[in-house]
C-alpha cells in the first residue's frame, strides 16, 4: 500500500468555503482509499489541535507534516477547487524531495486546471 500525501484546499474565506473544502477532502481521502492507498492530510489534522493563528504552532504543524511526507511514496494534488498557496508549497516540497506529484480530479466537482501562480517555485 502506497503512502500518499494529500494536497487540497482547506482554509476558506468563510464557514461555507471551509465546509466545502472539508467535504472535498473527505472525497479525496475516499478516492485514495479506493486506489488501495494510505492517505494523510496534515493540513486538516494539525489545525484541529494546534492554533493555526499562532506562528510557532503553525510552523510546528508544517514541520510535522513535512516529516511525515518524507516517508510518503506520492503527493496527490486534488485541484478541482483550485490550488492554494499552501498547496503550491506542498508541491514544491514534494518535488524538492524527489517525490512524485500526481494531479487528480474528482467526479462531480467543478474542475479548474492547475495553474502555477507567477511567484510559485517551479
N, C-alpha and C positions, 0 to 999 in steps of 0.2 A: 504494500500500500504506500503510495507516494504521500509525502508531507507537503501540503500546499498552503502558502500564504495567500490570503485573500486581500486584494485591494479593491475597495468600493467606497463610494461617498458615505460619510457618516454624519458630520455636523451639518447643520442647516440654518437658514435664516430665521426659521420659526418652528414651532412644535409640529406643524403638519409636514414640513420638509424633513424634520428629523424622524418622524414616524414612517414616512415613505421610505427613507434611506434604510431604516431598520428592517422594514418588511422586505426591501430589495436584498439586503444582506442575508436574511433568512432564506430567501430563494437561492442566493449564490451558494450558501452552505449546503443546501439540499442538492444543488447541481454538482458540487464537488463530491458529495457522498455518493451520488448516482454514478460517478466515474470511479468508484472504489478508491477515493482519495480521502485523506485525513486533513480537513481544512482547519486553519487557525486565523482568527481575525482580531489581532491585538487592539486595533483601533476602536473596536466596540467593547472589548472586555475590560481593558485597563481603565478607561474613563468611569467605569462603574464603581471602582474602588479608589481611584486616585483623583485628585482635583485637577482637572484639565486647565483651569484658570490659574493655577499655581505653577509658575515656570519650572521650579525644581521638580515638582511631581510629574509634570508633563514630560520633561526631559528624561526622568527615570522611566516612565512608561514607554517612551520611544526607544530608549536603550534596551529595555526588557524585550520589546517586540523585535528589535534587530537581533538580539541574542538568540531568540527562538528561530527567527528567519534564517540564521546562518546554518541551521541544520535542515532546512527545507529543500525539497527537490525542485520546486517550481513556485513562481509567483503568478497567480491568476488575477488578471485585472478585469473586473466586471464594469464595463464602461457605458452601459445603456443610459445612465443618468448623467453622463459626463465624467470628466476626470478632474478631481480637486488637486490643489497644490500638494496636499499631504500624500495623495496617491502618486503624483509625479516623483515625490521624494522617495517613496517606496520602490517605484520602478527604477529610479537611479541607483538605489542601494542594491537592488537585485542584480542589475547589470554590472555594478562595480564588484559584486561578489562572484560574478560568473554564473549566476543562477538564471535559468531560462525564464522568460516572461511570455505569458500567453494571454492574448486579449480575448475575452469571452462576452457573449451576449446571451440574454435570457429571453425566451419566448414571452410575448405579451407586454414587454416594456418598451417604451419609446427609445429607439436607437439613436445614439449620437456617435459619429465617427470619432475615434481618438485623435485629437489634435493637440500637439505639444504647444504650450504657451511659449511666447517668444523668449522668455528667460529660463526655460526648463533645461536641465542638464541633458545632454544627448547620450 
